[in-house]
Each structure stands twice: as structure tokens, then as C-alpha cells.
Amino acid sequence: MKTRSIEVVVSPPNPHYVGDGFRVHNFIPSGYHLDMQRMTPFIMMDYNSPFYFPPTDKPRGVGVHPHRGFETVTIAYKGKVAHHDSAGNSGVIGEGEVQWMTAASGILHKEFHETEFSKAGGDFQMVQLWVNLPAKDKMSKPKYQGITKDQIKKHQLADNAGVVEVIAGQYKDVKGAASTFTPVNLLNTRLNKGGKASFSFPKNYNTGLLVIEGSIKVNDTEAVEANNFVLFENDGEDFAVEATENAIVLVLSGEPINEPIAAHGPFVMNTRNEILQAMEDYNTGKFGYLEE
């Protein structure tokens, strides 16, 4: 199999706040290399690199807002987030856990730092992805998957190299707990210093990795530091990662959804008319009700 080469290493863009609780670097969509089509089905990625939030009695976060046409996936590395939506779903995700919300036909959503975490303050580190839905599924029923630590299956690497946690898709013989509409691989790779992991995905799958912690070498050549994103070319199937110090690497690879993208704020559809319909449905209360 041919080695998949690196197209570009993207350093973290200047951070901005989403609400008052998420200080993020927006990797997707940003600039020429990472528009929504380039990394489809991953159409947005915000990374809250490690950041200390001081104690507060009023939890920080993002108030009620709508979504339609895609899924939001929040991966918690440090801190805790409480989630509520207008379909009646709620939950708290903490370190090592995942919140996978399918907005689909439309939902109202809010997310805040969990109450006790807010009162104590602490380090906060999260990734939020938006995963697109194909046209045939965009108006399906919303759903929620809260994936706890004990539900995340693991593949132990040889030679005490570390572990690959399979959130979605498959790694070797291990399948992820998350159900997806199109083929999506989402792998948390925890490597000890000197540990190596190899990956193989179909050539046409759009593939990248985010260095969450530590530093790595890709394909024995390219050194990549923490908080940097690696976008791979679609020119091969295999690549390898070696930890030059203890490292956590989020690997994402998915089958492209080769359909038009019409995006406006929290709505991602296929046509401009569908965006206008989403706005009308939201304004006329068809996304339900959620208390602020």
C-alpha cells in the first residue's frame, strides 16, 4: 500500500470565544486548505486547547441556539460540559467522554460548563466537530448519544506503545460505539514516548489528525507539535505516528459526502432555499422549545 503523504501542517489559528465558555482555535473551515468541502464529512472543527477557567457561581457556556442538517460531536479531555436540547436529551460529559448529537431536522441546544466544575474552576480542554449528513438524512429525527468512558472500546498497541480508543468507525479488530450515517473513523490515540501506531484508510477518505498533547513524528519524517493539525493528501492509504514524548493524537478519517454545501451559521443544508426554510422553521417555533 502507498504511504499517505502530508498536504499541510496547520498551526493553531488565533483563538476566539464561542459564548463565554469555549476559547477555541477554529481549524475547519479556515483558509484555503480546510474549507468545508476539503475535509467532508467533517465540516467544522473547534479546538479548545488547555485553558484555565477560574471559579464562578454562574456556569460559562453557550445559551440556546438552533442546529439543522448535521451532527455535533464534543470530545472532552479536561473539564466537564452539561448539555440540554429541545428533544428532551440532557447529560454531562467529563474527561474521556463524548457527546454525539444528531441535530438533523432541527433542534435547540445549549451547553455550559458543569455546575460543580464551574464552582471549582479548572483546566478545560475540548474538541467540537460538526459532521455533515447526506441530503437523504438531513431531515431525519434528532437523536443523542452520550458515550461514556466504559463504552469506548480500546485497542492495546504492541510493545507498550499505548492505546487507540475507538470512538467511531474501526481500528484493527475494534469497533467504535458511536453510530454514524456515513463511514466515519474517530480515534483517540494515546502514545507513550517512543510508541508507534500505524493507520490505514481508503485513499478517497478525507483524513487528518490533531495533536492534543505532546509531540509526534509522522511517517518518520515530519515533526508535529501540540495544538497543530495535519491534513493528509488523498494519495495513499497508510501512515504512521510516533510519539517523541508522551502524546495524545485525535485521528479523523471519513468517506466524503460529495454533495453541495449551503451553510449559514448553525444551519448546513444543500441549497440556499433549504437554508431559508430552516430560518423560517426556526422563527416559527418548529425546532421546539428550550428554556434559557
HELIX and SHEET records of a PDB file:
HELIX    1   1 THR A  115  ALA A  120  1                                   6    
HELIX    2   2 ALA A  135  ASP A  137  5                                   3    
HELIX    3   3 LYS A  149  GLN A  151  5                                   3    
HELIX    4   4 ALA A  158  ASN A  160  5                                   3    
HELIX    5   5 ARG A  272  ASN A  283  1                                  12    
SHEET    1   A 7 ILE A   6  VAL A  10  0                                        
SHEET    2   A 7 PHE A 229  PHE A 232 -1                                        
SHEET    3   A 7 ASN A 206  GLU A 213 -1                                        
SHEET    4   A 7 ALA A 247  GLY A 254 -1                                        
SHEET    5   A 7 VAL A 184  LEU A 191 -1                                        
SHEET    6   A 7 GLY A 162  ALA A 168 -1                                        
SHEET    7   A 7 LYS A 153  GLN A 156 -1                                        
SHEET    1   B 7 HIS A  16  VAL A  18  0                                        
SHEET    2   B 7 PHE A  22  ILE A  28 -1                                        
SHEET    3   B 7 PHE A  42  PHE A  53 -1                                        
SHEET    4   B 7 GLY A 122  ASN A 132 -1                                        
SHEET    5   B 7 PHE A  70  LYS A  78 -1                                        
SHEET    6   B 7 VAL A  98  THR A 102 -1                                        
SHEET    7   B 7 LYS A 143  ILE A 147 -1                                        
SHEET    1   C 4 GLY A  61  HIS A  67  0                                        
SHEET    2   C 4 ILE A 107  HIS A 113 -1                                        
SHEET    3   C 4 VAL A  81  ASP A  85 -1                                        
SHEET    4   C 4 SER A  90  ILE A  93 -1                                        
SHEET    1   D 2 GLN A 170  TYR A 171  0                                        
SHEET    2   D 2 VAL A 174  LYS A 175 -1                                        
SHEET    1   E 4 LYS A 196  SER A 200  0                                        
SHEET    2   E 4 ASP A 238  ALA A 243 -1                                        
SHEET    3   E 4 ILE A 216  VAL A 218 -1                                        
SHEET    4   E 4 GLU A 222  VAL A 224 -1                                        
SHEET    1   F 2 ALA A 262  HIS A 264  0                                        
SHEET    2   F 2 PHE A 267  MET A 269 -1                                        
END                                                                             
